[in-house]
């Protein structure tokens, strides 16, 4: 569904992506692993068209994603995506239900306010939050509840593709497990194509169908999550076991 070929991106002298090749099959969950500063977020932004690659191609269903620059075509392109941001990225001045329904009350997807609220309540219910939280503000919620609200917002418009940016950052192990299980259930339930970037190996094992290792601006290894532990790739082995010794420098 999503294909990257020879993707390069530099910011000044910092060559972040140096020829990324990656295929994300329709209906599967791809998890990108790699150390901090290796370009995982830049890769995600390139797919969304928020950052334009310097070279290479990125296609969605065979169509070049970089050609959707503005207007209705751009809105239609972005309407296919949902996103759970790393820090939740909720709007402090909006109530919970308004955060979830944010997209539904704007642009091509615009719904009447009452209908948007009903959809928001249903999505909140899907992530385990009752109607009593709908009129609260994000600051009145725990970190785990905020993450659930972010997940509800990501699925509010029933997207075909969902991106998860470090979905368990800042959560305790139990809540991380809850969020991982929710993500897996929802992706399967919706039949969505998912792309996740994470450092959390428990998330990788819970969410992934396939895994790709990004290091040095390149995909060093990709394969089914069931083959990850057995791969002889030294980069993958060092990363998944958290070893100080190996080809990935401990200071970078």
C-alpha positions in Angstrom: 0.0 0.0 0.0 2.9 2.3 0.9 6.2 2.0 -1.0 9.4 4.0 -0.4 12.2 3.7 -2.9 15.6 5.4 -2.5 14.3 8.1 -0.2 16.9 10.7 0.8 16.4 13.6 3.2 19.0 16.0 4.6 18.8 19.1 6.8 21.9 21.0 5.9 24.9 18.8 6.4 22.8 16.3 8.5 22.0 13.4 6.1 19.1 11.8 7.9 17.7 9.4 5.3 20.2 8.0 2.8 18.3 5.8 0.5 15.4 4.2 2.4 13.6 1.3 0.7 10.5 0.0 2.4 7.2 -1.6 1.5 4.2 -1.5 3.9 1.6 -4.1 2.8 -2.1 -3.2 2.9 -3.8 -4.2 6.1 -0.6 -5.0 8.0 1.1 -3.4 11.0 4.7 -2.2 10.3 6.8 -1.1 13.2 10.0 1.0 12.6 12.6 0.6 15.3 15.9 2.4 15.7 17.8 4.7 18.1 16.9 8.3 18.9 17.9 10.6 16.1 18.0 7.9 13.4 15.2 9.6 11.3 12.1 7.6 12.2 10.0 10.6 12.7 11.4 12.2 9.5 10.5 9.1 7.6 6.9 9.3 8.9 6.6 13.0 8.0 7.8 12.2 4.5 5.1 9.6 4.0 2.5 12.2 5.2 3.9 14.8 2.8 4.8 17.1 5.7 8.5 16.9 4.7 9.5 16.7 1.0 12.3 14.1 0.3 15.4 15.4 -1.5 15.4 12.3 -3.7 13.5 9.0 -4.2 9.9 8.2 -4.4 7.0 7.5 -2.0 3.8 6.1 -3.3 0.4 5.3 -1.8 -1.6 2.9 -3.9 0.9 3.7 -6.7 0.3 7.5 -6.5 3.1 9.9 -5.7 2.4 11.4 -2.2 4.4 14.5 -3.0 2.1 15.7 -5.7 -0.7 16.5 -3.2 0.5 20.0 -2.4 -2.7 21.9 -1.5 -6.4 22.3 -1.8 -9.1 19.7 -2.0 -6.7 17.0 -3.3 -4.5 17.5 -0.3 -7.5 17.3 2.1 -8.7 14.1 0.5 -5.2 12.6 0.7 -4.8 13.4 4.5 -8.4 12.2 5.2 -7.1 8.7 4.6 -4.7 9.0 7.6 -5.2 9.0 11.4 -2.4 9.7 13.8 -1.6 9.1 17.5 1.1 11.7 18.4 3.9 10.9 20.8 2.8 13.4 23.6 -0.9 13.1 22.9 -0.9 16.6 21.4 -4.4 17.3 22.7 -5.7 20.9 22.6 -5.8 22.2 26.2 -8.5 24.7 25.5 -10.9 22.1 24.1 -13.0 19.5 26.0 -12.2 15.9 25.5 -15.0 15.2 23.0 -14.1 18.3 21.0 -10.5 16.9 20.7 -11.8 13.6 19.5 -14.2 15.2 17.0 -11.7 17.9 15.9 -11.4 16.6 12.4 -15.1 15.7 12.1 -16.1 19.4 12.5 -13.7 20.7 9.8 -13.0 20.5 6.1 -14.3 17.8 3.8 -15.4 15.6 6.7 -17.5 18.3 8.4 -20.4 16.9 10.4 -23.1 18.7 12.4 -21.9 19.3 16.0 -24.4 16.9 17.6 -23.4 14.1 15.2 -19.7 14.8 15.7 -20.2 14.5 19.5 -22.0 11.2 19.2 -19.2 9.8 17.1 -16.7 11.1 19.6 -18.6 9.4 22.5 -18.6 6.1 20.6 -14.8 6.3 19.9 -14.2 7.1 23.5 -16.2 4.1 24.5 -14.1 2.0 22.1 -10.9 3.0 23.9 -12.5 2.3 27.3 -13.5 5.8 28.4 -17.1 6.5 29.5 -19.2 9.6 28.6 -18.4 11.2 32.0 -15.0 12.2 30.6 -16.3 13.8 27.4 -16.8 17.3 28.9 -13.6 17.3 30.9 -10.4 19.1 29.7 -7.2 17.2 29.0 -5.5 18.6 32.1 -8.1 16.8 34.2 -7.0 13.4 32.8 -4.2 11.1 33.7 -1.4 10.4 31.2 -3.0 7.0 30.2 -6.4 8.6 29.7 -4.9 11.3 27.6 -3.2 8.7 25.4 -6.6 6.9 25.0 -8.2 10.2 24.0 -5.5 10.6 21.4 -6.2 7.1 20.1 -9.9 7.9 19.9 -9.1 11.0 17.9 -6.8 9.0 15.6 -9.7 6.6 14.7 -12.6 9.1 14.7 -12.8 9.4 11.0 -12.3 5.6 10.3 -9.0 6.1 8.5 -7.4 3.5 6.2 -3.9 4.2 7.5 -3.0 4.9 11.1 0.4 6.2 12.3 1.5 5.7 15.9 4.4 7.9 17.1 6.0 6.4 20.3 2.5 5.3 21.5 3.6 4.3 25.0 6.1 7.0 25.9 5.7 8.2 29.5 3.3 5.4 30.5 3.9 2.8 33.2 4.3 -0.9 32.1 0.7 -1.8 32.8 -0.8 1.2 31.0 1.6 0.6 28.1 0.3 -2.9 27.8 -3.3 -1.6 27.8 -2.5 0.8 25.0 -0.6 -1.8 23.0 -3.6 -4.2 23.3 -6.0 -1.5 22.2 -3.9 -0.5 19.2 -3.6 -4.1 18.1 -7.4 -4.7 18.5 -8.4 -1.5 16.7 -6.0 -2.0 13.8 -7.3 -5.6 13.2 -10.9 -4.5 13.8 -10.7 -1.7 11.3 -8.6 -3.6 8.8 -6.3 -0.6 8.8 -2.7 -0.4 7.6 -0.5 0.8 10.5 2.9 2.3 10.8 4.4 2.7 14.3 7.7 4.2 15.4 8.9 3.1 18.8 11.8 2.3 21.1 9.6 0.0 23.3 10.2 -3.6 22.4 7.1 -4.7 24.3 5.1 -2.5 21.9 7.0 -4.1 18.9 6.0 -7.6 20.0 2.4 -6.6 20.7 1.7 -4.4 17.7 3.8 -5.6 14.8 3.2 -7.9 11.9 6.4 -6.8 10.3 9.5 -4.9 11.7 12.0 -2.6 10.0 15.3 -1.5 11.6 16.4 2.0 10.6 20.0 3.0 11.2 22.5 5.3 9.4 19.8 6.5 7.1 19.0 3.1 5.8 16.7 0.1 6.5 19.2 -2.4 7.8 16.7 -5.3 8.2 13.0 -5.9 7.6 10.9 -9.0 8.1 8.1 -10.6 10.1 8.1 -9.9 13.8 8.3 -13.7 14.3 11.8 -13.7 12.7 13.1 -10.7 14.6 14.7 -12.6 17.5 16.4 -15.2 15.3 17.9 -12.8 12.7 21.7 -12.7 12.7 21.7 -9.0 11.9 24.0 -7.4 14.4 22.2 -4.1 14.4 18.8 -5.7 15.3 20.3 -8.0 17.9 22.1 -5.1 19.7 19.0 -2.9 19.6 16.4 -5.4 20.8 18.6 -6.7 23.6 19.8 -3.2 24.6 23.5 -4.1 24.4 26.2 -1.5 24.8 28.6 -3.4 22.6 27.9 -3.7 18.9 27.8 -1.8 15.6 25.6 0.9 17.0 27.7 3.4 19.0 26.6 3.9 22.5 27.4 7.6 22.3 25.9 9.4 19.3 
